[in-house]
Amino acid sequence: MKCYSCEKKLKRNEVYFGDLGTPLEGKPLCEDCYYDDEICAIVYYGRDEEPYLITEARNETNGDFRVKWHSTDPWRGYFETSSEKYSLVNTAELLAGHESEKMLKQFDERIRELFDEHGIDYARVFARSSNVFYQNYDLYVRKDQKNMADLLVAKAKSEVDYDNPKWYRNIIFDELTFRKLVKLFPEYKIETDYDLFRLLEKHQSSFLKELRDRLRKLNESNL
């Protein structure tokens, strides 16, 4: 038998198998590859500050949470999380150095207070991406508490101005470019980078042609 990762030949008593819910689930591995510390996600249960790791082969949550790599192109992507025991009630993108960091910190603190006050069993999962400046923050609760948790999430969001479009700018486009495109395409009511990205994704080449035409008309009007 060979190690799935490094192809080292293994004796029967040397074989480890990837844990449930990991990218290498059920794959035969050598000891070194099994204990490789390439972290896919970190899980925190409630107020417990001890991190439970999910790596390529090990799952310290005993299968409570699973991770799967989502590829956006041959070089980039991120880990998606899921759970059969818990329900996802919110997901956020943590962007290092972005102005939304402070707001998300306030949301995290407030929602944990509300969950504790109402006896909600929750877990926070921070999943890695190929971009060292970005990771997902997924918030889960026990399935039978989802309805109450949804109400508390909505309350916490309203208190920290979570849905303000300003938090979702300057992620893909710089502010100057964003404002120019908003001005050029007023009928699309663009408020966030994601609005603009979805518009580009949907229309692709036709959007670029329309952009060139509008820029030309704008330049002609300024002559």
C-alpha positions as CSV (number, residue, x, y, z in Angstrom):
1,M,0.0,0.0,0.0
2,K,1.2,3.6,-0.8
3,C,0.6,6.8,1.0
4,Y,-2.0,8.8,-1.0
5,S,0.0,12.0,-0.6
6,C,3.6,11.2,-0.9
7,E,3.4,7.7,-2.4
8,K,5.7,6.3,0.3
9,K,5.3,2.5,0.5
10,L,3.6,1.5,3.8
11,K,3.3,-1.6,5.8
12,R,-0.1,-2.5,7.1
13,N,0.7,-1.4,10.7
14,E,2.0,2.0,9.4
15,V,-1.2,3.1,7.6
16,Y,-3.2,6.1,8.8
17,F,-6.5,7.0,7.2
18,G,-7.8,10.6,6.7
19,D,-10.5,11.5,9.2
20,L,-14.2,12.1,8.4
21,G,-14.9,15.5,6.9
22,T,-11.4,16.2,5.7
23,P,-10.2,16.6,2.1
24,L,-8.2,13.3,2.5
25,E,-11.1,11.4,4.2
26,G,-10.5,7.6,4.0
27,K,-7.3,8.0,2.1
28,P,-4.3,5.8,3.2
29,L,-1.5,8.0,4.6
30,C,1.9,7.7,6.2
31,E,2.3,9.2,9.7
32,D,4.0,12.4,8.4
33,C,1.3,13.2,5.9
34,Y,-1.5,12.4,8.4
35,Y,0.0,14.7,11.0
36,D,0.8,17.5,8.5
37,D,-0.4,20.8,10.0
38,E,-1.8,22.4,6.9
39,I,-4.8,23.9,8.5
40,C,-8.1,24.1,6.5
41,A,-10.3,25.5,9.2
42,I,-10.4,26.4,12.9
43,V,-13.5,25.8,15.0
44,Y,-14.4,27.5,18.3
45,Y,-17.4,26.1,20.3
46,G,-19.3,28.8,22.2
47,R,-17.1,30.6,24.7
48,D,-14.5,27.8,24.7
49,E,-11.2,29.4,23.6
50,E,-9.6,26.1,22.6
51,P,-9.3,25.9,18.8
52,Y,-10.4,22.6,17.2
53,L,-8.4,22.1,14.0
54,I,-9.5,20.6,10.7
55,T,-6.4,19.9,8.5
56,E,-6.1,18.0,5.2
57,A,-6.3,14.7,7.1
58,R,-7.3,15.3,10.8
59,N,-10.6,16.5,12.1
60,E,-10.6,17.5,15.8
61,T,-14.4,18.1,15.8
62,N,-15.0,14.4,15.4
63,G,-17.0,15.1,12.2
64,D,-19.2,17.9,13.6
65,F,-17.9,20.0,10.7
66,R,-16.6,19.2,7.3
67,V,-14.4,21.1,4.8
68,K,-14.2,20.9,1.1
69,W,-12.0,22.9,-1.3
70,H,-13.8,25.2,-3.7
71,S,-11.6,26.1,-6.7
72,T,-12.2,29.5,-8.3
73,D,-9.4,28.8,-10.9
74,P,-6.4,26.4,-11.2
75,W,-4.4,28.4,-8.6
76,R,-7.0,29.9,-6.3
77,G,-9.9,28.9,-4.1
78,Y,-11.1,28.6,-0.5
79,F,-12.4,25.9,1.9
80,E,-16.2,25.6,2.2
81,T,-17.6,24.3,5.5
82,S,-20.7,22.3,6.3
83,S,-22.3,20.4,9.1
84,E,-25.0,17.8,9.6
85,K,-25.2,18.6,13.3
86,Y,-25.3,22.4,13.1
87,S,-27.1,24.9,10.9
88,L,-25.4,27.8,9.2
89,V,-26.9,31.1,10.3
90,N,-24.4,33.6,8.9
91,T,-21.3,33.7,6.8
92,A,-18.9,36.6,6.4
93,E,-15.6,37.4,4.6
94,L,-12.8,38.6,6.8
95,L,-10.5,40.9,4.8
96,A,-7.3,41.9,6.5
97,G,-6.9,45.7,6.5
98,H,-10.3,46.3,5.2
99,E,-12.6,48.8,6.9
100,S,-15.2,46.1,7.5
101,E,-12.9,44.4,10.1
102,K,-14.0,46.6,12.9
103,M,-17.7,46.2,12.2
104,L,-17.4,42.4,12.0
105,K,-15.5,42.4,15.3
106,Q,-18.5,44.3,16.8
107,F,-20.9,41.8,15.2
108,D,-19.0,38.8,16.6
109,E,-18.9,40.2,20.1
110,R,-22.6,41.2,20.1
111,I,-23.9,38.0,18.6
112,R,-22.0,35.9,21.1
113,E,-23.5,38.0,23.9
114,L,-27.0,37.4,22.5
115,F,-26.5,33.7,22.0
116,D,-25.2,33.3,25.6
117,E,-28.1,35.3,27.0
118,H,-30.6,33.0,25.2
119,G,-28.9,29.7,25.7
120,I,-27.9,29.2,22.0
121,D,-25.3,26.5,21.4
122,Y,-23.1,27.9,18.7
123,A,-19.8,27.4,16.9
124,R,-17.6,29.7,14.9
125,V,-15.7,28.3,12.0
126,F,-12.8,30.2,10.3
127,A,-11.9,28.6,7.0
128,R,-8.7,29.3,5.0
129,S,-8.5,30.5,1.4
130,S,-5.6,30.8,-1.1
131,N,-5.4,34.5,-0.3
132,V,-3.5,35.1,2.9
133,F,-5.5,38.3,3.5
134,Y,-8.9,36.6,3.3
135,Q,-10.8,33.9,5.3
136,N,-14.4,32.9,5.8
137,Y,-16.2,33.3,9.1
138,D,-19.1,30.9,9.3
139,L,-21.5,31.0,12.3
140,Y,-23.4,27.8,13.2
141,V,-26.0,26.9,15.8
142,R,-27.6,23.7,16.9
143,K,-30.3,22.8,14.3
144,D,-33.2,23.0,16.7
145,Q,-32.2,26.5,17.7
146,K,-32.0,28.0,14.2
147,N,-35.2,30.0,14.2
148,M,-34.3,31.9,17.4
149,A,-30.7,32.3,16.2
150,D,-31.9,33.8,12.9
151,L,-33.8,36.5,14.9
152,L,-30.8,37.2,17.1
153,V,-28.5,37.5,14.1
154,A,-30.8,40.0,12.5
155,K,-30.8,42.0,15.8
156,A,-27.0,42.0,16.1
157,K,-26.7,43.1,12.4
158,S,-29.1,46.0,12.9
159,E,-27.1,47.2,15.9
160,V,-23.7,47.2,14.1
161,D,-25.0,48.5,10.7
162,Y,-23.9,45.2,9.2
163,D,-25.8,45.7,5.9
164,N,-24.5,49.1,5.1
165,P,-23.2,48.9,1.5
166,K,-20.0,50.8,2.5
167,W,-18.6,47.7,4.1
168,Y,-18.7,45.9,0.8
169,R,-16.7,48.3,-1.3
170,N,-13.0,48.6,-2.1
171,I,-12.7,44.8,-2.2
172,I,-12.4,44.2,-5.9
173,F,-12.5,47.7,-7.2
174,D,-10.8,50.8,-5.8
175,E,-13.1,53.6,-4.7
176,L,-12.3,55.9,-7.7
177,T,-13.0,53.2,-10.3
178,F,-16.1,52.1,-8.4
179,R,-17.6,55.6,-8.3
180,K,-16.9,56.1,-12.1
181,L,-18.7,52.9,-13.0
182,V,-21.6,53.7,-10.7
183,K,-21.9,57.1,-12.5
184,L,-21.7,55.5,-15.9
185,F,-24.3,52.8,-15.2
186,P,-26.9,54.6,-13.0
187,E,-29.8,52.3,-14.1
188,Y,-28.2,49.3,-12.4
189,K,-28.3,50.9,-9.0
190,I,-24.8,49.6,-8.1
191,E,-24.1,49.8,-4.3
192,T,-21.3,47.3,-3.7
193,D,-18.4,45.6,-5.4
194,Y,-20.4,42.5,-5.6
195,D,-23.2,44.3,-7.5
196,L,-20.6,45.4,-10.0
197,F,-18.9,42.0,-10.2
198,R,-22.2,40.2,-10.8
199,L,-23.0,42.7,-13.6
200,L,-19.6,42.1,-15.2
201,E,-20.0,38.3,-14.8
202,K,-23.5,38.3,-16.3
203,H,-22.8,40.5,-19.4
204,Q,-19.1,39.9,-19.9
205,S,-18.0,41.1,-23.3
206,S,-21.2,43.0,-24.0
207,F,-20.7,45.0,-20.8
208,L,-17.1,45.9,-21.8
209,K,-18.4,47.1,-25.2
210,E,-21.1,49.2,-23.5
211,L,-18.5,50.6,-21.1
212,R,-16.3,51.7,-24.0
213,D,-19.3,53.3,-25.7
214,R,-20.4,55.2,-22.6
215,L,-16.8,56.4,-21.9
216,R,-16.6,57.6,-25.5
217,K,-19.9,59.6,-25.2
218,L,-18.7,61.0,-21.8
219,N,-15.5,62.2,-23.3
220,E,-17.3,63.7,-26.3
221,S,-19.7,65.6,-24.0
222,N,-16.7,67.0,-22.1
223,L,-15.1,68.5,-25.2
